[in-house]
């Protein structure tokens, strides 16, 4: 599978420094936009979660919040 439609990422930035984490998240974001892949990312990192189009927050095994990121304005 060279270009799966769904990419599952469990704590992709969990054990690396913040600079490498930002690079990994940029790569994942590129795969989602340019590669037209759906990414399901599980993380405890607020920084990583901020790159997502949608976030679901869980607490004690229950869904407690859902947010949708506003699309970035198109360049002029």
Secondary structure by P-SEA (a helix, b strand, c coil): cccccbbbbccccccccaaaaaaaaaaaaaaacccccccccccccaaaaaaccbbbbbcccccccccccccccccc
